[in-house]
Amino acid sequence: MSVRQSLLAILSQGPCYGYQLRAEFDRRTGGVWPLNVGQIYNTLERLERDGLVAKGDPDEQGHVYYSATDAGRAEAAGWLARPVVRAAPGRDELTVKVALAATLPGVDAAALIAAERAAAQGRLEALRETAPGDADEPGALAHVLVHEGLVASAEAELAWLDRAAERVAGHPESARTTGLSGLRPKRGRPARVA
């Protein structure tokens, strides 16, 4: 998630101070990804350095307002107009855990997958129980969109766990597990010379 671009997009609507930006971000994303105020102010300093926001003078309450510059508004508009380019997938702990469990001797991969599935099902049920109200209510659309994205991710995780369980069930432990390789890689930490 781009905090930088998100803050620029909000500032394109009008001047805000740090805590106000935090509240606007939470309000517009359903509060699912809370931002640290320090992170907001660090980002604002970098945006100012890059000429994308201008820092105003403190008001009577001591709030320092930041405004998007023309360049900042153009960058925010460009970000909103471009499709998100997904980076190469990072290491997903669940995927790594299931893959390792399936190949390690003595590990009950089916039980591990069943436990992960039960936990995922619980998260999905909790999401469904806390479904937001009607998207037509003022200010509710963002919360509904974020919530539906989380539900879709949880459903996808369950579908993948079901597929992983099928694959593991189709391969007996003796056919899928392996011990440590006897091959020694050519590279590694060199031996110390006395």
Contacts in CASP RR format, 6 or more apart in sequence:
PFRMAT RR
TARGET T0000
AUTHOR 0000-0000-0000
METHOD contacts of the structure
MODEL  1
MSVRQSLLAILSQGPCYGYQLRAEFDRRTGGVWPLNVGQIYNTLERLERD
GLVAKGDPDEQGHVYYSATDAGRAEAAGWLARPVVRAAPGRDELTVKVAL
AATLPGVDAAALIAAERAAAQGRLEALRETAPGDADEPGALAHVLVHEGL
VASAEAELAWLDRAAERVAGHPESARTTGLSGLRPKRGRPARVA
1 33 0 8 1.000
2 79 0 8 1.000
3 35 0 8 1.000
3 39 0 8 1.000
3 40 0 8 1.000
3 43 0 8 1.000
4 43 0 8 1.000
4 46 0 8 1.000
4 47 0 8 1.000
5 75 0 8 1.000
5 76 0 8 1.000
5 79 0 8 1.000
6 25 0 8 1.000
7 21 0 8 1.000
7 25 0 8 1.000
7 40 0 8 1.000
7 43 0 8 1.000
7 44 0 8 1.000
7 47 0 8 1.000
8 47 0 8 1.000
8 52 0 8 1.000
8 53 0 8 1.000
8 68 0 8 1.000
8 72 0 8 1.000
8 73 0 8 1.000
8 75 0 8 1.000
8 76 0 8 1.000
8 79 0 8 1.000
9 76 0 8 1.000
9 79 0 8 1.000
9 80 0 8 1.000
10 16 0 8 1.000
10 21 0 8 1.000
10 24 0 8 1.000
10 25 0 8 1.000
10 28 0 8 1.000
11 21 0 8 1.000
11 53 0 8 1.000
11 66 0 8 1.000
11 67 0 8 1.000
11 68 0 8 1.000
11 72 0 8 1.000
11 76 0 8 1.000
12 68 0 8 1.000
12 72 0 8 1.000
12 73 0 8 1.000
12 76 0 8 1.000
12 77 0 8 1.000
14 67 0 8 1.000
14 68 0 8 1.000
15 56 0 8 1.000
15 65 0 8 1.000
15 66 0 8 1.000
15 67 0 8 1.000
16 24 0 8 1.000
16 65 0 8 1.000
16 66 0 8 1.000
17 63 0 8 1.000
17 64 0 8 1.000
17 65 0 8 1.000
17 66 0 8 1.000
18 37 0 8 1.000
18 40 0 8 1.000
18 41 0 8 1.000
18 44 0 8 1.000
18 64 0 8 1.000
18 66 0 8 1.000
19 37 0 8 1.000
20 63 0 8 1.000
21 40 0 8 1.000
21 44 0 8 1.000
21 66 0 8 1.000
22 34 0 8 1.000
22 35 0 8 1.000
22 37 0 8 1.000
22 40 0 8 1.000
25 31 0 8 1.000
25 35 0 8 1.000
26 34 0 8 1.000
26 35 0 8 1.000
27 139 0 8 1.000
27 142 0 8 1.000
28 142 0 8 1.000
29 142 0 8 1.000
29 146 0 8 1.000
30 142 0 8 1.000
30 143 0 8 1.000
30 146 0 8 1.000
30 147 0 8 1.000
31 143 0 8 1.000
31 146 0 8 1.000
32 146 0 8 1.000
32 150 0 8 1.000
44 53 0 8 1.000
44 55 0 8 1.000
44 66 0 8 1.000
47 53 0 8 1.000
47 66 0 8 1.000
47 72 0 8 1.000
48 54 0 8 1.000
48 55 0 8 1.000
48 66 0 8 1.000
51 69 0 8 1.000
51 71 0 8 1.000
51 72 0 8 1.000
52 68 0 8 1.000
52 69 0 8 1.000
52 71 0 8 1.000
52 72 0 8 1.000
52 75 0 8 1.000
53 66 0 8 1.000
53 67 0 8 1.000
53 68 0 8 1.000
53 69 0 8 1.000
53 72 0 8 1.000
54 66 0 8 1.000
54 67 0 8 1.000
54 69 0 8 1.000
55 64 0 8 1.000
55 65 0 8 1.000
55 66 0 8 1.000
56 64 0 8 1.000
56 65 0 8 1.000
56 66 0 8 1.000
56 67 0 8 1.000
57 64 0 8 1.000
58 64 0 8 1.000
59 65 0 8 1.000
68 76 0 8 1.000
94 116 0 8 1.000
94 157 0 8 1.000
97 112 0 8 1.000
97 116 0 8 1.000
98 109 0 8 1.000
98 112 0 8 1.000
98 113 0 8 1.000
98 116 0 8 1.000
98 161 0 8 1.000
98 164 0 8 1.000
100 107 0 8 1.000
101 107 0 8 1.000
101 108 0 8 1.000
101 109 0 8 1.000
101 112 0 8 1.000
101 113 0 8 1.000
102 109 0 8 1.000
102 164 0 8 1.000
102 167 0 8 1.000
102 168 0 8 1.000
102 171 0 8 1.000
102 176 0 8 1.000
102 177 0 8 1.000
103 176 0 8 1.000
103 177 0 8 1.000
103 178 0 8 1.000
104 177 0 8 1.000
105 173 0 8 1.000
105 177 0 8 1.000
105 178 0 8 1.000
105 179 0 8 1.000
106 173 0 8 1.000
106 177 0 8 1.000
107 177 0 8 1.000
109 168 0 8 1.000
109 176 0 8 1.000
110 165 0 8 1.000
110 168 0 8 1.000
110 169 0 8 1.000
113 161 0 8 1.000
113 164 0 8 1.000
113 165 0 8 1.000
113 168 0 8 1.000
114 165 0 8 1.000
116 161 0 8 1.000
117 158 0 8 1.000
117 161 0 8 1.000
117 162 0 8 1.000
117 165 0 8 1.000
120 154 0 8 1.000
120 157 0 8 1.000
120 158 0 8 1.000
120 161 0 8 1.000
121 158 0 8 1.000
123 154 0 8 1.000
124 151 0 8 1.000
124 154 0 8 1.000
124 155 0 8 1.000
124 158 0 8 1.000
127 147 0 8 1.000
127 150 0 8 1.000
127 151 0 8 1.000
127 154 0 8 1.000
128 151 0 8 1.000
130 147 0 8 1.000
131 147 0 8 1.000
132 140 0 8 1.000
132 143 0 8 1.000
132 144 0 8 1.000
132 147 0 8 1.000
133 140 0 8 1.000
133 143 0 8 1.000
133 144 0 8 1.000
134 140 0 8 1.000
135 141 0 8 1.000
135 144 0 8 1.000
135 145 0 8 1.000
168 176 0 8 1.000
END
